[in-house]
Amino acid sequence: MSRPLIVLKFGGSVLRSEDDLLRAVRESEAWIDRGWNVVAVVSAIEGVTDTLIARARSFGVEPHAQSRALLTATGELTSASLLGLALHRAGVRATVGAPWTIGFRATGDGGGPLDAFPLSLNAVAVRVLFEEHRAVVVPGFIAIDEMRRLVLLGRGGSDLSAIFIAEELGAAKCRLVKDVDGLYEWDPALGGSDATRSVAVPGPPRRFASLPWASALALDGGIVQHKAVRFAQQRRRRFEVGGYGSVSPTIVGDVPVEFAESASLVPCRV
């Protein structure tokens, strides 16, 4: 590809309803207008995954894992299809790259079909899609196993999808778009108290400008899936965490721990 590539991940925290798809379109368009190609990895709309899991469990406390994986995957497939439609409506040349289209393979060994680990991606197939498109939408959290069955990458697996795809494609950037403007010492919603500590901590949490993978793994995992961070650490893949339109996201990778200069930075709830 002649243009640089960015992988943008839009999770349920920033896709609270179908109306939020427009913000994902605008974020993608902003990068395209600056000369980038975009892989948009999307999660299910907020609350959909929980609804689908509850629906599966209505058939038994431990429903058939493969059937549950297939049902749950419909949330991400729906989001990807809707974002593809929204991008087209906005005039963006976009297509949806389903797991079987781009050869996104995973193995369920160990974790089974509900907690699989990605193995490979057909990078050539993705590059072919970019010959006629500027954006490729990929449903996060899901892949296909050796039997071409849909499997899940564990809760929060869209983070892993994005980082894995960025690594396989050699993307120049990988940004996880969240409902906060970066990673903090603890959840900013807790104010001046860190629930993970036995004593109160004065003042609000500081926002990280950068931090190494090991420090990201020391956080509670509520913002970025630990499984994804461990993969990034193993591959030494740098990634970013920020909100829509962020100009100073948190950088996670082979970087030192540094805090943002401003102490007034707050969550970017959308």
N, C-alpha and C positions, 0 to 999 in steps of 0.2 A: 504494500500500500504506500502511495506517495504521501499521504497525509498522516500526521501523527494520530495515535489512537488513545482514547481515554475510555476506561470502563467506569460507568456510573451505576451505583447500586441504589435503588429506591426501595426502602423497606416499608413495612406496614405502619411504622411510626410517622411516615411522611405521606402515606397513601391511606388516609383515614376514610376517604369516600371516593367515588368516581370523579367528583369535582377536582380532587387533588391531582388527577392525571394531567390537567392543564399545566400545573407547576412543573411536573416532570418533563412535559413537552418544552416548556420555556427554558428549563435548565439545559436540555439536550440541544435546543436551537442555539443557545448562547455559545456553546462550545463549537457547534458546526459553523456558526458565523465567523468564529475566530480561526477556522481552517482545520478543525479536528474531525475525525470520524469518531462515532460514538457506539459503544456497546452498552445498552441500557439493560441492566439486570434487575428484575422486579420481583417483589414478594406479593403475596395475596393482599388484598385490601384488608385493613385492620379489622380484626375480629373474625374474619372468614375462616382462618385456619382452626381457631378454637371451636367454631360452629361445626366444621366438618369433622373434627376429632370427636366432638360430643355426639354427632350423628352416628359415626362409626361405632362408638361405645354403646349406643342404644341397642346394638345387636349382641352385646356381651361385654363383660369387663375387659377381656383380652380378645378383641376382634382379630380376625385373620389378618396378619401383618401385611401381606401383599395387597389384599383388597383395600385395607386402610390406607396404604401408601398411594394407591391409584386414586382413591377418593380425595385424599388431602391434596394431591397434585393438581386437582382441578382448580384450586384457588389461584395458584401461580399461573396456570395456563390461561385462565380467564383474564387476569391482570395484564399479562403479556399481550393477549389479543386486543384488549381494550386500548392499551397504550399504542399499539401498532395502528389501530384505527384513528386514535387522536392525533398521532404524528402525521398520518396521511391527510387528515382534515386540515391540519396546519400547513400543508404544502411541503412537508419533509419527505424526501425519498427514503422510506423505511420499510423493513420487512421483519417478520418474526422468525427467529432461529430456534425452533423447538429442539429438544435434546437429540432426537433421532435425525434431525436435519444437519446439525453441526457435530454429530458424533461425540456428544458429551457422555462419556462412559464412567461408570463407578462400580465398585464392588461392595456387596453387602456382607462380605465375610466379617465375622466378629459382631458388628452392629446390626446385621440383618437389613431388610429393606427399609427400615425406618431411620437408620443411622449409618448410611453408606459413606464411603470415602471416594472422592473422584480419582480416576485413573488416567484419563486421556481426553483430548479434544482434537477434532479434525480441523486443524488450523487452516488447511487449504480450502476446505468447504466454507469457512468463515470469510476468508479473503475473496473468494469468488462472489459471495453475497455483496461485498463492498465494491465490486466492479460496477454495480448499478445502483447502489444505495449509499446513503451517508449515515444511516443509523440501523443497527441490528438489535432488536429487542429479544432478550433471552429470559425465559421464566427461571427464576432462581430456585434454589432449594431442591431441585429435582434433576435426575440424570437417568440413564438407562444402564441396566446391568448386562452381563454377557448373554442373557436370554432375551435381551431387548425389552425387558420389563421396566416400568417406571419404579425408581427407588428414591428415597428422601435422604438428604444430607444432614439430618439432625436438626433440632430446633435452632433457629437462627442461621440455617444453612445457606441462605442467600448471600451472606457475607463470604462464606467459603466459595460459593459459586463465582462471585465477582473476582476474588483474589486469585483463584485457580485459573479462570479464563484470562485474566490479565497476564499471568505468568506464562501460560501456554502461547499466547499471542504476542508476547513481548511488548505489551502496551506501555506507552510512555508514562501514563498515569492510571491510578486506580483510586477512585474516591467513593467512600461509603457515605451516602447522603442520609443524614439522621435528623431528628427533631431537636438536636442540640448543636451548638457551633463548634464542637470538638470534644475531646476527652477531658474530664475533670478528675481531681483527686478522689471525689466521691460524688454521688448524685446531688446536683445543685438544688433539687427540689427539697432536700433535707436541710437547706440553709446552713447554719453554723454547727450542726452536729453530724458526725459521721457514725451511722448505726453500726459500722463494723468495728468501732473502737469502744473501749470501756469507759473512756472519759470524753467530755465535751471538748470540741476543738474550736478555738476562737476564730470568728470571721468566716466568710463564705469559702468554699473550696476554690483552689486556683485551677485555671485552665492550662492544660499542657499545650505549649507551642510545638513541642516534639518530645518523643520518648521512645526508647528501644522496645523491641518486642517483649523482652522479659518483664519490663515494667508494665506494659499493657496487660500481660497475663496476671499481674498482681492485682489488677482491678477486678471488680466483681463479675465482669462478663455480661452485664446487663445491656451494654451498648454495642459491643462487638463480640461475636461468638469466639470463645477461647479456641475452639477447634480450628477456626480460620486463622487466628493469630499464630497458633503453633505451626500451621502449614507455611504461613508467610515467613516465620522465623527459620524454618528448615530450608526454604528456598531463598532466603534473604531477599524477599520481595517487600519493597517499601509500599505503603499505602497511606491514604489520607482519610480523615474523619471530619466531616463538617456539615453545615446546613445548606439549604438552597442558596445559591449565589455566593457562597463563602469565598472570601478573598484571603483568609488566613486560617485554613483548616489545621487540625492537629496532624503532624507527620509522625507516622509510626514506622520504625525501621532501624537501620544502622546509624542512629542519631543519638545525641546525648539527651538527658532530661533537661528540658528548658521550659519555663513557664511564660505565658503571654504577659506582655508588659502591663496591660490594663487589668485592674482588679475588678472592673465593673462589668466584665463580660458575663452574660446570662444566657440561659437556654433559649434557643430559637424555636419556640413552640409554633407550629403551623396549623 
